[in-house]
């Protein structure tokens, strides 16, 4: 039990295990996720800790007002909505829990890929409409294909593990890791991925370096037409360039759990954020295409991951205050 009670502000709702664990450890928890964003920001100076998902951005300006803040717990994997460098300069610990939803992301990526390769979206809609087409919905197997993974952190590693039973060739590239090859993953260069991949999946954080990393120039470097999976962040992909590649056949199909046009909280999309009419047209193509599988940023959003992430962030926050 803490001799001095620490006050934690909850800006987003999470599994009850989070605040229950903190309460049991002696923290005071204010569950204020129903309050307006402006009010929450004004309340920040009163708190030692903050629990957040994607409600608002913790910019330098916002963090400068949080004079008592010692710890931020982000219930998720990405930290792009937090100015981590500035927070660290103010001795504010920034925590996240990518290990809490990596299995959920790996399973979703696998499920979307199988749905795409086997024409299940199209076939399901046809059968429900009384249309029975077999030859026209003949699918493709994962077995024997070269699957490229860019980013072999928690999410990329989990996807690779799920893939390992499908008897495919798994090639992985990670700019910040070396010597990670194992029984089912082959460490590769980007040139090797460009040369060999039939399927490409990205598992990258959103940074200045990775913003629009998948664009026309990147796609043109790929030797073969390929299937594309994005369960990372929408702004890692230039959507109009992706659509052009889908139209030309250079990208044979896409599984997109995340979209460039999502708002900051991931609670909706605005298809005119970046370049107006062209963006709107690109988004409409994705919606209409049988070659595209879409979901609303739910790859890491299972019941199990909700519990695991909440439990883990509580444990990390307790440790951070010791």
N, C-alpha and C positions, 0 to 999 in steps of 0.2 A: 504494500500500500504506500502511496506517495505521501510524504509529510506535508507537501504543499499541493493542493488540487490544481491540476492543469485543465484549462478550459479548451474544449475542442468545438469548432464550428463545423457543422455538416451542411455543405452547400448543395449536395445532391443526395438523393435517396439511394440506399444500398441495402444489402441483406442485413436483417437485425443482428446477426452474429457480430457485426462490426462494432456497433455502439454498445452492445451487451458486453463484449470482451473488454472494451475500454472502461465501461462503468465498473466492471468487476475489478479492474486494476486501479481504480481510484480516480479516474478522470471525471470531469463534468462534461457532459455532451449536450449541446443544444442542436436539436434536429430542426433546422430552419430552411429546409429545401423548398418550402412553399413561399418563402419571402422573395420579393423582387430582387433582381441582381444588384441594382443600385444600393438597396438597403443592406444587402449582404456585404458589399464592398465597404460601406460605411461602418459596419460592425467589426470588420477585421482587426482594427487596433486593440480590441478587447480580448483577443484570443491568442493562446499559445500554439494551437494547432488547427489545421484546416483539412477537412476531407472533401475532395472534389473529384468529379469525373470530367465533364466537358462543359459545365454550365457557363463559364466565362473565362477569359484569358487573364492570367496572372502576369501582367506586364510589369515593367520596371516602375511605372507610375503607381500601379495598384500596390505592389509590394513595398514601395517606399512609405506608404501610409501604415503598413502593418508592423508597427514598432515592437510589438511583443511576440510576433510570430517566430516560432522556432522549428516548426516541422509542417510539411505539406504532404499529405497522403493522397496520391492519385490512384483511384481504383480503376486500373487499366494498365495498358502496356506503354502507350506513347506519352511523351512529355512535351509535345509541341505547343501546348497551350500554357506552358509555364516558362518564364524567362529564368531557366535553371542557373545560368552563369551569374546573373545578378542576385538571385536568391542565395547562391553559395557565398557570394561576396558579403552578404548580410548574415552569414552563419545560419541560414535557414536550410534544414535538411529536406531534400526532395526525394520522395519514395514512390516507387511504382511496383506493380506485381505482374510482370509478363509471364512468370511461371504459373500464374493462376488460371490463365485462359489459353495457354498454348495448345493443349489437347483439343479444346473446342475449335480453335482456328484450324488445326491440322485436319480434323474430321470434316469441317465445313468445306475446306478446299478440296478434299478428296470427294466429298459428296457432289459438289458443284461440277467437278471434272467428269465424274461418271454420268451425271445428268446430261452434260453437254455431249460427251462422246457417244452416248446411246440415244440421243434425240428424244429424251424422256419428256422434256417440256412440250415439244411439238406433238409427240405421239399421245401424250395424256390428253391434251386439248382436243385432238382429233377423235379419239375414242369417245370422249364425253359428248362430242357433237355427232356421233353415229358414223364416223369415218374410220375404216379399218384398212390401213396401209402397212404392209409388212416390208416388202422390198424397198420401198421409198424411205423407210425408217431404219434401214440396216445401219448398225453402229460400228464403232472402232474399239479395239481393246487397248488397255494401257500396256499390257505385256509386250515386251520387245521394243518399246519406244524409249527415246532419250528424253528424260525430264530434267530440265535445268532449274535450279533454285538459286536465286540471288538473295543473299543474306541468310546465314546459317546460325542465327541466334535462337531464342526460345521457339519462335513460331516456325522458322524454316526447318529447324531440327525436328520439331514435332511432325511437320508435314512429311519430311523425309522418312521418318519412322513409319508413318501410316502407309506410305508408298512401298515400303520395303517388301511387303508380301505380294506385290503385284508383278514381280519378275521383270521389272523395267530397269533401265540404266539410269541411275541418279547421279547427276553432275551438280556440284555446288560451288558457288563462288562467294567469298566473303572478303571484302577489302581489308578487314581488321583482324582476320584469323588466318593462321597457317597450321598445317599438320593435323587437320581435323578429319581426314579420311578414315573410314572404318569398313566393316564388312559389307555395307550396302551403299555408302556414299563415297563417290570419287571426288577428291578435291580437283578443281578445274580452274582454268583461266577464263576470262570473258571471251577471248577469241575462240576457245574450245566450245563454249556455250553457243556462240554465234554460229559455229560450224555444224554443230551436231543436234541441237535441240528440236524435238517435235512438240514439246510442251514446255512452257516457261512460266514460272511462278515467282513473284517478288514478295519478299518479306523484309521490308526496309522501314526504318523510322522516317518521319517527314522532317527533313532539314533543308537548308539552302542547297546543299549538294544533291539531294535526291528529288527536289521539286522538278517535275516534268522530266525525270530521267528517262522515262519511256516516251519517246517522241519519234518523229519521222526518221531522224538520223539514226537512232538506235534500231528501229525496226528494219531499216534498209541494210543494216549490217548482218542481219540474220540470213543465213544461206538458204534455209528451207521455210516454207509456210509452216506456221506453228499455232498451237492453241495457247491462249494467254490467261493467267489467273492473277487476280489482285485481291488479296485479303488484308493489305497493308494500309495504305492511305490513298485517298482518291487523287490528291494533287501530286502523287508520284507519276501520274500518267497525263499526257496531253490528249484530252478526249477527242478533239477533232482529228488529230493524227491517227489515233486508234481507229476511229470510224473509217477513215480513208483506207486504212490497211484491211479492215473487215470487208469493205466494198470491193477492193482489188483482189482479195483472196490471200494476201500475204499473211494475214492473221485469219486462221480458219474458224475461230470461234473464241469467245471470251467469257470468263467467269468473273463477275465483278460484285464483290460484297461492299465495296467502297466506291464512291464517285467523286470526281473533281468538284462537283457543284454542291456538295454537302455544306451545311452551315457549321459554325464552330462547335456547336453542341452535338453534332451528328444527328439531330432530330428532324431533319428535313433537307430539301434541296432547293437551290435557286439556280436555274440553268442559264442565267444571263450575267453571272458574276464577272466573267473574265472577258468575253468578247461578243456579247450580245447575240445577234441573230444566228451567227455561226454556232455558238455554243448551244442555243436552243434547238437548232436543227440536229446537232450531234446527239444531244440527249434524246430527242425523239426517235432517232434511228436506233439507238440502243434499246429503247422501250419496244419498238416494233419488230426487232429482228429475232428470228428463230435461232440465230447463231450466238445469241447472248443470253447468259443466265445472270439475273440480277437479284440481289437481296439487300435489305436496308441496314447495312453495317451491323450484322448480327453474328458474324463468325465467332466472335469470342463471347457470345451472349447467352450461353446455356444456363440452365438452373444450377448445374454443378459448378460452373465457373463463377457464377454470381456469389455462391457461398465461399468458394476457395479464395477468390480475390478479396472478399470482405474480411475473411479470417486472417489472411496473410498480411493485409495492410494494417490491421489492428495489431498484430504481433510485431510488425516492423516499427510501428509508431511507438509502441511501449518500449521497445529496445532503444529507439532513438532518444527517448527522454531520460533514460538511465545515465 
